[in-house]
Amino acid sequence: MSAVTEDNIYSLRNVTHSYGTHSALSIEELDIRRGSVVELRGPNGSGKSTLLKILAFLEPFAGELLFDGSAARGREKELRREATLLLQEPYLLRRSVYENVAYGLKLRKLPRGEIDERVADSLGRVGLEPYSFARRPWFRLSGGEAQRVALAARLALRPRVLLLDEPTAGVDEASAALIRDAVCGSARDAGTTIIIATHDTDWLRDVPASRVVTLRNGRLSGM
């Protein structure tokens, strides 16, 4: 078993997760370097979504998980400020676009001026004109626009890790391209670590992965 190094943002050792009696994930060893782009591959049910939720500190686990060199257990709430997950189905509050993007920033008690700046910047990054979209209610968004608002809400937090689970599935081609560009921009401009599970071959061509991790039956394959 290799040693944990300071270059890793995640280090997993003997991490397991079960749903009842079903073993969903069993990872003996996995390291993810800071600032890398990691592609998760594997068939449906292989454990990709479970792994993403664990890396976002949203699922319990057994074993050892280090984040930035320190044990994650007991710090999950704190670490959710560092890593954020975008799901295939966007979840939006029944509020305006502005309120959706600003929600996490308000929880962090940022000054109003900084919140306004981050909301405008994040909406612009996903191709939504801030002044025309900020006041739009959630029910007046297309599927692609809703997914872009959900991504903007995460980009506004300026996370160290952005995890994506099929982020372009079911959205129009233009929105998929804008989502891809926004994620690439975050990796390039902020050094964000990107971990993505997707079957979008265009995405994989335009967002070259630093590393490919393949899962089968909840276990690493070919590593």
C-alpha positions in Angstrom: 0.0 0.0 0.0 1.5 3.3 -1.1 2.1 6.2 1.3 -0.1 9.3 1.5 1.6 12.3 0.0 1.0 16.0 0.5 0.1 16.3 -3.2 -3.2 14.4 -2.7 -6.4 16.2 -1.9 -8.1 12.8 -1.3 -6.6 9.6 0.0 -8.9 6.6 0.5 -7.8 3.4 2.3 -10.2 0.4 2.7 -13.2 2.6 2.2 -16.5 0.7 2.0 -20.2 1.5 1.9 -23.3 -0.7 2.0 -27.0 -0.2 1.4 -28.4 -2.7 3.9 -26.8 -6.0 3.1 -25.7 -4.9 -0.4 -22.1 -3.8 -0.7 -22.1 -0.8 -3.0 -18.4 0.2 -2.7 -15.2 -1.4 -1.6 -12.0 0.6 -2.4 -8.8 -0.6 -1.0 -6.6 2.3 -2.1 -7.3 5.5 -4.1 -5.4 8.8 -4.2 -6.5 11.9 -6.1 -4.1 14.7 -6.7 -4.9 18.4 -6.1 -5.9 20.2 -9.2 -6.4 17.1 -11.3 -9.3 16.2 -13.6 -10.5 12.7 -12.8 -12.9 10.8 -15.0 -15.0 8.0 -13.3 -15.9 5.2 -15.7 -18.0 2.1 -15.2 -21.5 0.7 -16.0 -24.6 1.8 -14.2 -24.6 0.4 -10.7 -20.8 0.2 -10.6 -20.5 2.5 -7.6 -19.7 5.8 -9.3 -22.5 7.8 -7.7 -21.8 6.3 -4.3 -18.2 7.3 -4.5 -19.0 10.8 -5.6 -21.4 11.2 -2.6 -18.7 9.9 -0.2 -16.1 12.3 -1.7 -18.7 15.1 -1.2 -19.1 14.0 2.5 -22.8 13.2 1.9 -22.7 9.5 2.6 -21.3 7.6 5.6 -18.4 5.2 5.1 -16.2 2.7 6.8 -12.4 2.9 6.4 -10.0 5.8 6.2 -10.7 9.0 4.1 -8.2 11.8 4.2 -8.9 15.2 2.8 -5.9 17.4 2.2 -3.9 15.1 4.5 -6.2 15.1 7.5 -8.9 12.6 8.5 -12.3 13.5 7.2 -14.4 11.6 9.8 -16.0 14.0 12.2 -15.4 17.0 9.9 -17.9 16.2 7.2 -20.0 19.3 7.8 -16.9 21.5 7.6 -15.6 19.8 4.5 -18.9 20.3 2.6 -17.6 23.8 2.2 -14.6 22.5 0.3 -16.2 19.9 -2.0 -19.6 20.2 -3.7 -21.6 17.8 -5.9 -23.7 18.6 -9.0 -26.2 15.9 -9.7 -27.8 14.9 -13.0 -31.2 16.2 -11.8 -30.8 19.8 -10.6 -32.4 20.6 -7.3 -33.5 24.3 -7.1 -35.2 26.2 -4.3 -38.6 27.5 -5.2 -37.1 31.0 -5.4 -35.5 33.3 -8.0 -32.3 32.5 -9.8 -30.5 35.0 -7.6 -31.8 33.4 -4.4 -30.7 30.0 -5.6 -27.2 31.1 -6.4 -26.9 33.3 -3.3 -28.2 30.7 -0.9 -25.0 29.1 0.1 -23.2 32.4 0.2 -25.8 33.8 2.7 -25.3 30.7 4.9 -21.6 31.6 5.0 -22.6 35.2 6.0 -20.7 36.9 3.3 -21.2 40.7 2.8 -24.1 41.6 0.5 -21.8 43.3 -2.0 -19.6 40.2 -2.3 -22.6 38.0 -2.7 -23.9 40.1 -5.6 -20.5 40.0 -7.2 -20.2 36.2 -6.9 -23.8 35.7 -8.2 -23.1 37.8 -11.3 -19.8 36.2 -12.0 -21.1 32.7 -11.6 -24.1 33.3 -13.8 -21.9 34.8 -16.4 -19.6 31.8 -16.3 -22.5 29.4 -17.2 -23.7 31.7 -20.0 -26.7 33.3 -18.2 -26.8 37.1 -18.4 -27.0 38.2 -14.7 -29.3 41.1 -15.1 -32.0 39.3 -17.1 -31.8 36.0 -15.3 -31.2 37.0 -11.6 -34.9 37.7 -10.9 -36.3 34.9 -13.0 -38.3 32.4 -10.9 -37.3 28.7 -10.9 -40.4 27.6 -12.8 -39.5 29.7 -15.8 -36.2 27.9 -16.5 -35.7 25.2 -19.2 -33.9 22.0 -18.1 -30.6 23.2 -19.4 -31.0 26.6 -17.7 -31.9 24.9 -14.4 -28.8 22.8 -14.6 -26.7 25.8 -15.3 -28.2 27.7 -12.4 -27.4 24.7 -10.2 -23.8 24.7 -11.4 -23.6 28.5 -10.9 -24.7 28.0 -7.3 -21.8 25.7 -6.8 -19.2 27.8 -8.6 -20.2 30.8 -6.5 -18.9 28.9 -3.4 -15.5 28.6 -5.0 -15.0 25.0 -3.9 -11.7 23.3 -3.9 -13.3 20.2 -5.4 -16.2 20.1 -7.9 -17.8 16.6 -8.3 -20.2 16.0 -11.2 -22.6 13.1 -11.7 -23.7 13.0 -15.4 -24.0 16.8 -15.4 -25.0 17.1 -19.1 -27.4 14.2 -19.3 -30.8 15.4 -20.6 -29.8 18.9 -21.3 -29.7 20.6 -24.7 -26.4 20.7 -26.7 -25.9 24.5 -26.1 -26.3 24.1 -22.3 -24.0 21.1 -22.3 -21.3 23.1 -24.0 -21.7 26.0 -21.6 -21.5 23.6 -18.6 -18.4 22.1 -20.0 -16.8 25.5 -20.6 -17.7 26.7 -17.0 -16.1 23.6 -15.5 -13.0 23.9 -17.6 -12.8 27.6 -16.6 -12.9 26.6 -12.9 -10.2 24.1 -13.3 -8.0 26.5 -15.3 -8.6 29.7 -13.3 -9.0 28.4 -9.8 -7.1 25.1 -9.9 -10.3 23.3 -8.8 -10.0 19.5 -8.6 -12.7 18.1 -11.0 -14.1 14.6 -10.5 -16.7 13.6 -13.1 -18.8 10.6 -14.0 -20.3 11.1 -17.5 -21.2 9.2 -20.7 -20.9 12.4 -22.7 -18.2 11.7 -25.2 -18.0 15.3 -26.3 -17.3 16.3 -22.7 -14.5 13.7 -22.4 -12.9 15.0 -25.6 -12.9 18.6 -24.6 -12.1 18.1 -20.9 -9.1 15.8 -21.0 -8.7 13.8 -17.8 -5.5 13.8 -15.8 -6.6 10.3 -14.7 -9.2 7.7 -15.4 -10.7 5.6 -12.6 -12.8 2.6 -13.5 -15.3 1.0 -11.2 -16.9 -2.4 -11.5 -19.2 -3.9 -8.9 -18.1 -1.2 -6.5 -14.4 -2.0 -6.9 -11.5 -0.4 -8.7 -10.8 -2.1 -12.0 -7.6 -2.3 -14.0 -5.5 -0.4 -11.4 
